[in-house]
């Protein structure tokens, strides 16, 4: 499909971009938001360049298709980084520590290069902000850790130094690890595998398990317990990160403005509770969130189609009013007629002329026919130029506005997408 089309990416390309259905759904929705700007620009360029050489058009389409293959991966990375930003901001808010958390990226209007550069820069800023939060909390964390350990562990002579050293291990987990000890479990190596997005309570759990393993180094049981605890905490952080990805899609402005269907009325609030660390992402909530994201994607895509169609109709000389069902007028129709355009759940564009004022006579009948023919031709032209599917009223007699219910939308002919 051409880059100037209403649907700029085949769904199969998006689904091939990730390993998990929910992750790809979130990336697809974010990608669609970006596509609103990119495809609209491409469509408008196509309207002004119909007569250009076909070879040049093919080259542009080929370049767009190559970019389309890269974009799902880039969008997925942006979704992930935005989720990590949300998690860090939540941690900072909960602890009351002020850190410089980077602002999330909105893909709308963003170029590929801008998105890639932003993601690389945001990861660096994210790590710096996380380190600042951990440093600010170090003394409080050490006090809480000491209070949670058994008296027998605290009584050991090197416990205080060991606690500080374990904190340092977590702070420097991204650095090259020191050589592993020749004997005993490598507590530091296990601790370094802790997910960077764990919250403060989870960090404390990991440090406590590590301190116990360090104190009981003669027994491999403590190292196994530490390993199991780190795996459990990492899984918990991953679920919370996934919830943050889902809620990021549900908070797209056009989605927020659209009341969700009954199954998803409380989904966003439940996902926010997971992000805050007050709940876990259960399998049922995961399925619910995945469904909500698919609904959100359809909302974003429908809004994109509507905005693109509105812009193109305005370029054809119509004045466009309305948000869902569009009402079109023209100054040369002199208030006798208007037109209705609506978009169904499959993103198919429908349209017909409506009579607003009764005028009798042969000349009025001729105007009816001319205006219907002209409007139908404009919609057919829109179908071919935007690679959209359009259904037009096949008759030449305008309908009365009092008859504009769905049951009266008859005598329609489908204009297939241009190929």
Secondary structure, DSSP 8 states (H G I E B T S, - for coil): --TTSSS-S-HHHHHTT-SSHHHHHHHHHHHHHHHHHHHHHHHHHHHH-TTS-HHHHHHHHHHHHHHHHHHHHHHHHHHHHHHHHHHHHHHHHHHT-----------TT--HHHHHHHHHHHHHHHHHHHHHHHHHHHHHHHHHHHHHS-HHHHTSTTHHHHHHHHHHHHHTTTS------SSS--HHHHHHTS-TT--HHHHHHHHHHHHHHHHTTT-HHHHHHHHHHHHHHHHHHHHHHHHHHHHHHHTSHHHHTS---GGGTTHHHHHHHHHTTSS---HHHHHHHHHHHHHHHHHHHHHHHHHHHHHHHHHTT-EEE-SSSEEEE-GGGTTSEEEEEEE-TTS-EEEEEEE-S---SHHHHHHHHHHHHHHHHHHHHHHHHHT--EEEE-SSS-EEGGG-SGGG--SEEEE----
